């Protein structure tokens, strides 16, 4: 049996004309299932910035063409390996894999699959694990966020940022969100931010604006951006604050002033969700169990901004690369799966 898949046959940059990665929609032979794997009929695949980096050859986990991109899927299990006991055909799951998600079917380790509760739309659930998992692990597991604390979210208009805004509010925090432009500003307010700072404002002094929004200082900095925004935000932290280093969307890795960290007793946390899968899988499982339960109860909303068919994978990647996305971008196979009642 053949499977419709998006195949990268040459690396490139999704945002730069002549150097675009070469992506082709091909019919590939089904992958033989290993004993510890499951085969998933894909309802949707989430597009992540890691996919953009991988297609440029810049991601830490490098793949040589040809390969099928994509790291997150949701869908229905249609086959399980002989050693798999926790899932069976007919189970609905979200899954994380090293590659292969941009296809009608995906093979993933059973250990990287998570049961999808009723109440969560399988057609949108692929957007949950990495974005909401990162935000939950950072705020709950690492920062141990408490009600009444002030959280500053940099890059609040992206998928991880909007997840952080929602989870911080759910935990009773006051959220100051930094996002670029009016569209993203409207979104962060809709998803619960108490205050929005437009980083696109000409001549903006972020340090001044944050201090206006949080005169007593910030308790937790959730930083997906890096660069100058990190430098300015660090100076707005109160004594005993925590910094959650999530990523460097600006392309600039900041050097944290050690003297400020010393004087203010600041704790720095690096949060790389992918490493938790191998180093602390039970922490990830419990974290996603809570996230998915909140989503099923309607306490979290999955921020899908654009949906594309598999054949338009390049367009989907371009939206993410251009920073136009407000929330998450997903791909859906042409044979769309119906939600469970």
VEXDREN-2710 file (C-alpha; in Angstrom, 1 decimal):
% VEXDREN-2710
k/r/px/py/pz
1/UNK/0.0/0.0/0.0
2/UNK/1.2/3.5/-0.8
3/UNK/1.0/6.6/1.5
4/UNK/0.7/10.2/0.2
5/UNK/3.6/12.1/1.8
6/UNK/5.4/15.4/1.6
7/UNK/9.1/14.6/0.8
8/UNK/12.0/17.0/1.1
9/UNK/14.4/16.2/-1.8
10/UNK/16.7/19.2/-1.2
11/UNK/17.4/21.6/1.7
12/UNK/16.8/25.3/1.5
13/UNK/15.1/28.3/3.2
14/UNK/11.2/28.4/3.1
15/UNK/11.3/32.2/3.1
16/UNK/13.9/32.9/0.4
17/UNK/12.8/32.4/-3.2
18/UNK/15.7/30.8/-5.1
19/UNK/16.9/28.8/-2.0
20/UNK/13.5/27.2/-1.2
21/UNK/13.7/23.6/0.0
22/UNK/12.5/21.2/-2.7
23/UNK/9.3/19.7/-1.4
24/UNK/7.3/17.1/-3.5
25/UNK/4.1/15.2/-2.8
26/UNK/4.9/11.6/-3.4
27/UNK/3.3/8.2/-3.0
28/UNK/5.7/6.2/-0.8
29/UNK/5.6/2.6/0.2
30/UNK/4.3/1.9/3.8
31/UNK/7.0/1.8/6.4
32/UNK/7.3/-1.6/8.0
33/UNK/6.2/-1.4/11.6
34/UNK/8.7/-2.3/14.4
35/UNK/7.5/-4.1/17.5
36/UNK/7.4/-1.0/19.7
37/UNK/5.7/1.3/17.2
38/UNK/2.2/2.3/16.1
39/UNK/0.8/3.3/12.8
40/UNK/-1.5/6.4/12.8
41/UNK/-4.0/7.5/10.2
42/UNK/-3.3/11.2/10.4
43/UNK/-6.0/13.8/11.1
44/UNK/-3.6/16.7/11.2
45/UNK/0.1/17.5/11.4
46/UNK/1.4/20.5/13.2
47/UNK/4.0/22.8/11.6
48/UNK/6.7/23.9/13.9
49/UNK/9.6/26.3/13.6
50/UNK/11.9/23.3/14.2
51/UNK/10.6/22.0/10.8
52/UNK/11.7/25.2/9.1
53/UNK/15.1/24.9/10.7
54/UNK/15.4/21.2/9.7
55/UNK/14.6/22.1/6.1
56/UNK/17.3/24.6/6.1
57/UNK/19.8/22.1/7.6
58/UNK/20.1/24.2/10.8
59/UNK/18.3/22.1/13.3
60/UNK/20.3/20.1/16.0
61/UNK/18.8/16.9/14.7
62/UNK/20.0/16.9/11.1
63/UNK/18.3/14.8/8.3
64/UNK/19.7/14.3/4.9
65/UNK/17.2/14.4/1.9
66/UNK/15.1/12.6/0.9
67/UNK/13.0/12.6/4.1
68/UNK/9.4/13.3/5.2
69/UNK/9.3/16.4/7.5
70/UNK/7.1/16.9/10.5
71/UNK/7.2/16.1/14.2
72/UNK/3.6/16.2/15.6
73/UNK/0.5/14.4/14.5
74/UNK/-3.0/13.5/15.8
75/UNK/-5.2/10.8/14.5
76/UNK/-6.4/7.2/14.9
77/UNK/-4.2/4.2/15.5
78/UNK/-4.7/1.6/12.8
79/UNK/-1.9/-0.9/13.6
80/UNK/0.3/-1.6/16.5
81/UNK/3.6/-3.5/16.9
82/UNK/3.6/-6.8/18.7
83/UNK/5.1/-5.4/22.0
84/UNK/2.6/-2.5/22.2
85/UNK/0.0/-3.0/24.9
86/UNK/-1.2/0.5/25.8
87/UNK/-2.9/1.2/22.4
88/UNK/-5.0/-0.8/20.0
89/UNK/-6.5/-0.1/16.6
90/UNK/-9.2/2.5/17.0
91/UNK/-7.4/4.5/19.8
92/UNK/-7.2/8.2/19.2
93/UNK/-3.8/9.8/20.0
94/UNK/-1.5/12.7/19.7
95/UNK/2.1/11.7/18.9
96/UNK/5.6/13.2/18.6
97/UNK/8.2/11.8/16.2
98/UNK/11.6/12.7/14.8
99/UNK/10.2/13.0/11.3
100/UNK/7.5/11.7/9.1
101/UNK/4.4/13.6/10.2
102/UNK/3.6/15.4/6.9
103/UNK/1.8/12.4/5.5
104/UNK/-1.5/10.6/5.4
105/UNK/-0.1/8.0/7.8
106/UNK/2.7/8.2/10.3
107/UNK/4.7/5.7/12.3
108/UNK/5.7/6.7/15.8
109/UNK/7.1/5.0/18.9
110/UNK/4.3/4.0/21.2
111/UNK/6.2/5.7/24.0
112/UNK/5.8/9.0/22.2
113/UNK/2.0/8.7/21.8
114/UNK/-0.5/10.1/24.2
115/UNK/-4.2/9.1/24.5
116/UNK/-6.6/11.8/23.3
117/UNK/-9.5/12.3/25.6
118/UNK/-13.0/12.9/24.3
119/UNK/-13.8/16.6/24.0
120/UNK/-10.5/17.4/22.2
121/UNK/-10.9/17.7/18.4
122/UNK/-8.6/15.2/16.8
123/UNK/-8.4/17.5/13.7
124/UNK/-6.7/20.1/15.8
125/UNK/-4.9/18.1/18.5
126/UNK/-1.6/17.9/16.7
127/UNK/-1.0/21.5/17.7
128/UNK/-1.0/20.6/21.4
129/UNK/2.0/18.5/22.5
130/UNK/5.1/20.7/21.8
131/UNK/3.5/24.1/22.3
132/UNK/1.4/23.4/25.3
133/UNK/3.8/20.8/26.6
134/UNK/6.7/23.3/26.6
135/UNK/4.6/26.0/28.3
136/UNK/3.2/23.6/31.0
137/UNK/6.6/22.1/31.8
138/UNK/8.2/25.5/32.0
139/UNK/5.6/27.2/34.1
140/UNK/4.5/24.3/36.3
141/UNK/7.4/21.9/36.5
142/UNK/10.3/24.4/36.4
143/UNK/9.0/27.8/37.7
144/UNK/6.3/26.3/39.9
145/UNK/4.1/29.3/39.1
146/UNK/1.9/30.6/41.9
147/UNK/-1.4/32.6/41.8
148/UNK/-0.8/36.3/41.9
149/UNK/2.7/36.2/40.3
150/UNK/3.5/38.3/37.3
151/UNK/4.6/36.5/34.1
152/UNK/6.2/38.3/31.2
153/UNK/5.8/36.4/27.9
154/UNK/8.1/37.4/25.0
155/UNK/6.9/36.2/21.6
156/UNK/3.3/35.8/23.0
157/UNK/1.7/35.7/19.6
158/UNK/3.2/32.4/18.5
159/UNK/2.0/28.9/19.3
160/UNK/4.1/28.4/22.4
161/UNK/3.5/32.0/23.5
162/UNK/-0.3/31.7/23.3
163/UNK/-0.1/28.4/25.2
164/UNK/2.0/30.1/27.9
165/UNK/-0.5/33.0/28.2
166/UNK/-3.4/30.6/28.7
167/UNK/-1.7/28.3/31.2
168/UNK/-0.3/31.2/33.2
169/UNK/-3.8/32.7/33.5
170/UNK/-5.3/29.3/34.3
171/UNK/-2.8/29.1/37.2
172/UNK/-3.9/32.5/38.5
173/UNK/-1.0/34.7/37.3
174/UNK/-1.1/38.2/35.9
175/UNK/0.2/38.1/32.3
176/UNK/2.1/40.8/30.5
177/UNK/2.4/39.8/26.8
178/UNK/4.9/41.1/24.3
179/UNK/3.8/40.5/20.7
180/UNK/4.4/42.2/17.3
181/UNK/1.5/44.1/15.6
182/UNK/-2.2/44.7/16.2
183/UNK/-3.3/41.2/15.0
184/UNK/-1.2/39.4/17.5
185/UNK/-2.0/41.9/20.1
186/UNK/-5.7/41.3/19.7
187/UNK/-5.0/37.5/19.9
188/UNK/-3.1/37.7/23.1
189/UNK/-5.8/39.7/24.7
190/UNK/-8.5/37.2/23.5
191/UNK/-6.5/34.4/25.0
192/UNK/-6.3/36.0/28.4
193/UNK/-3.3/38.5/28.6
194/UNK/-3.9/41.3/31.1
195/UNK/-1.6/43.7/29.3
196/UNK/-0.2/43.8/25.7
197/UNK/3.0/45.5/24.6
198/UNK/3.5/46.0/20.9
199/UNK/7.1/45.2/20.1
200/UNK/6.6/46.7/16.6
201/UNK/6.1/50.2/18.0
202/UNK/8.7/52.5/16.5
203/UNK/11.4/53.5/19.0
204/UNK/9.9/51.3/21.8
205/UNK/11.9/50.9/25.0
206/UNK/10.8/47.5/26.2
207/UNK/12.2/48.0/29.7
208/UNK/10.2/51.2/30.2
209/UNK/6.9/49.6/28.9
210/UNK/7.3/46.5/31.1
211/UNK/7.9/48.6/34.2
212/UNK/4.7/50.6/33.4
213/UNK/2.7/47.3/33.2
214/UNK/4.4/45.7/36.2
215/UNK/5.7/48.5/38.5
216/UNK/6.6/46.0/41.3
217/UNK/8.6/43.9/38.8
218/UNK/8.2/40.5/37.0
219/UNK/8.3/37.2/38.8
220/UNK/8.7/34.9/35.8
221/UNK/10.1/35.7/32.4
222/UNK/8.9/33.3/29.6
223/UNK/11.4/34.0/26.8
224/UNK/10.9/32.5/23.3
225/UNK/12.7/35.4/21.6
226/UNK/16.2/36.1/22.9
227/UNK/18.3/38.9/21.7
228/UNK/17.8/42.5/22.8
229/UNK/14.4/41.7/24.2
230/UNK/16.0/39.4/26.8
231/UNK/18.5/42.0/27.9
232/UNK/15.8/44.6/28.4
233/UNK/13.4/42.2/30.2
234/UNK/16.1/40.9/32.6
235/UNK/16.3/44.4/34.1
236/UNK/12.5/44.3/34.9
237/UNK/12.7/41.3/37.1
238/UNK/12.1/41.5/40.8
239/UNK/14.3/39.9/43.5
240/UNK/14.1/36.1/43.4
241/UNK/12.6/36.0/39.9
242/UNK/12.9/33.1/37.4
243/UNK/13.9/33.1/33.7
244/UNK/12.5/30.4/31.5
245/UNK/14.7/30.2/28.3
246/UNK/12.5/28.6/25.7
247/UNK/14.0/29.6/22.4
248/UNK/15.7/32.3/20.3
249/UNK/13.2/33.3/17.6
250/UNK/15.0/36.5/17.0
251/UNK/18.0/34.5/15.8
252/UNK/20.2/36.1/18.5
253/UNK/21.3/34.1/21.5
254/UNK/21.7/36.5/24.4
255/UNK/24.5/36.6/27.0
256/UNK/22.8/36.9/30.4
257/UNK/24.5/39.5/32.7
258/UNK/25.7/37.3/35.6
259/UNK/26.0/40.3/37.9
260/UNK/22.3/41.1/37.5
261/UNK/21.4/37.4/38.1
262/UNK/23.6/37.5/41.2
263/UNK/22.3/40.7/42.8
264/UNK/18.7/39.9/42.1
265/UNK/19.0/36.2/43.0
266/UNK/17.6/35.2/39.6
267/UNK/17.2/31.5/38.7
268/UNK/17.7/30.6/35.0
269/UNK/16.0/27.5/33.6
270/UNK/16.7/26.1/30.1
271/UNK/13.6/24.4/28.9
272/UNK/14.0/22.0/25.9
273/UNK/10.8/19.9/25.8
274/UNK/12.2/17.4/23.3
275/UNK/14.9/16.3/25.7
276/UNK/12.3/15.5/28.4
277/UNK/10.9/12.8/26.1
278/UNK/14.1/10.8/26.5
279/UNK/15.4/12.0/29.9
280/UNK/12.1/12.2/31.9
281/UNK/9.3/10.6/29.9
282/UNK/7.0/10.2/33.0
283/UNK/7.2/13.9/33.6
284/UNK/6.1/14.6/30.0
285/UNK/3.3/12.0/30.2
286/UNK/1.9/13.5/33.4
287/UNK/2.3/17.0/32.0
288/UNK/0.4/16.2/28.8
289/UNK/-2.2/14.3/30.7
290/UNK/-3.1/17.5/32.6
291/UNK/-2.9/19.7/29.5
292/UNK/-5.2/17.4/27.5
293/UNK/-7.6/17.2/30.4
294/UNK/-7.8/21.0/30.5
295/UNK/-8.3/21.1/26.8
296/UNK/-11.1/18.5/27.0
297/UNK/-12.8/20.6/29.7
298/UNK/-12.6/23.7/27.6
299/UNK/-10.2/25.5/29.9
300/UNK/-7.6/25.7/27.1
301/UNK/-8.2/26.6/23.5
302/UNK/-6.0/25.4/20.7
303/UNK/-5.0/28.5/18.7
304/UNK/-5.2/27.3/15.1
305/UNK/-4.6/30.3/12.7
306/UNK/-4.2/28.5/9.3
307/UNK/-4.9/25.1/7.9
308/UNK/-3.4/23.7/4.7
309/UNK/-3.7/20.5/2.7
310/UNK/-0.6/18.4/2.5
311/UNK/0.0/19.5/-1.1
312/UNK/0.5/23.1/0.2
313/UNK/3.1/22.3/2.8
314/UNK/5.5/24.8/1.4
315/UNK/2.9/27.6/1.9
316/UNK/2.3/26.5/5.5
317/UNK/6.0/26.6/6.2
318/UNK/6.3/30.0/4.6
319/UNK/3.6/31.4/6.9
320/UNK/5.5/30.2/9.9
321/UNK/8.9/31.4/8.6
322/UNK/7.5/34.9/7.8
323/UNK/6.3/35.3/11.4
324/UNK/2.7/35.9/10.1
325/UNK/1.3/33.0/12.1
326/UNK/-0.8/34.0/15.1
327/UNK/-0.8/30.7/17.0
328/UNK/-0.4/27.4/15.2
329/UNK/-0.4/26.3/11.5
330/UNK/-1.5/22.7/10.7
331/UNK/-1.6/20.4/7.7
332/UNK/-4.6/18.1/7.0
333/UNK/-4.7/15.2/4.6
334/UNK/-7.3/15.4/1.8
335/UNK/-9.4/12.6/3.3
336/UNK/-10.4/14.6/6.4
337/UNK/-11.2/12.7/9.6
338/UNK/-14.5/13.5/11.4
339/UNK/-14.4/14.5/15.1
340/UNK/-15.7/12.0/17.6
341/UNK/-19.1/12.8/19.2
END
